[in-house]
Amino acid sequence: MPKHTDEAKEHFRSLITEAPGVEVKPMFGSLGAFVNGNMFAGLFGEEVGVKPGEEALAELREVPGTGPFGPAQRPMNGWLSLPADMADEDKTAWTDRARDHIATLPPKVKKK
């Protein structure tokens, strides 16, 4: 697992807009952003990744600097990393789009 700094974690948190059902929590030594229990954005090393849905994913693939998200040998399906040099307001717009898409899924039921 790539290491990330406390600054990277704080930066990730700053990109996530507060909204009903949204929480940022630790996941596999990193951070994930969830809406109604479903993950829509994550931090992997210094990379921010999103799962915005198929149409938006095709649009995001066209942005220079976008790439796979997760381990190189096993990137996460349906996810892309945002370019490191993308402006924070654009990163927040992408995390919001991912949140809005994932919010359409049924809420995750917590295991007892």
N, C-alpha and C positions, 0 to 999 in steps of 0.2 A: 504494500500500500504506500503510495507517495505521501510524504509528510506535507502538512500545511501549517501555516503560522497562525498565531492568535489573531493577527491582523487580517489574514484571509478569512477566518471565521467571522470576524466582526464585519468585514466587507460584505460577505455573503448575507449575513443577517440584514444589513442595510439595504440590500436589493429586494428584499421580500416585503411587499405591501401588507400591512395589517388588514385583515378581513375576517368575517365570521368563518369559523371552522379551520382557520389557518394557524399552524404552529411549526416552529423550527425546532428540531430536536436531534440529539446525537444519533448517528447511525454508522456502524462499522468503523468507529474511530474518527468519523468525519461528521458532517451535518447534512440533514435533509429537510426540505420544506414540504409540508403535507397540508392537504385540504380534506377535511372529513376522513382523515386516516389514510388517504392515498397520496403518494409522493408525486410532486410535480416539478421539483427542482432539487439539485444536489450540488455538493462541493466534493471534488475528487482532486486531492492535491491542491493546486491553485486554480483549477478549472471549475467554472460554473456550468452545469448542464441543465437542460430543460427537456420536458416531454410535452410539446405543444399540440400534438395531433397531426395527422398525416398531411393535410393541406398546408398548415403552417410549417411543418417540417420541410416540405419541398421548398418553400419560400426561404427558410433559414439556410438550407444547403447552398443557396446562391450567394450568401454573404461571405466574402473573403475572410479566411481565418477560422471559419467554423469547422469542427471536426467531430470525430467519434467521442463519446463520453464513457468513461470507465476504464477498466484495465485494457491495455493495448491488445492483449491476447483474447480478451472477451468483452468487447464494448457492449453497452446496454442497448438493446433493441428499442427503437422508437425515440431515442434520446440523441441530442447533439450538444456539444460544448459550445459556449459562446466565445467569440474571439476575445483574446486577452485585452486588445486595444479598443474594444467597443466601449462607447460612452456609458456611464452608469445608468443614465436615464433610459437608454436603449436596452440595457440588460434588464432593468426593472420592467420595461414594457414586455420583454420576452418572458420573464418569470410570471407576469400578470396574465399573459396569453396562455401560458401553460397551466396556471392555476384555474383560469376560466374553463379550459378544456377538461381538465381532470375533475373539476367540481361537478361536471355532468354525469360522472360515474356514480354508482351506488356507494354510499358510505361503507367503509371497512367496518366490519363487526369485530370488536375486540375479543380475543380468545380468553376464555375463563381459566 
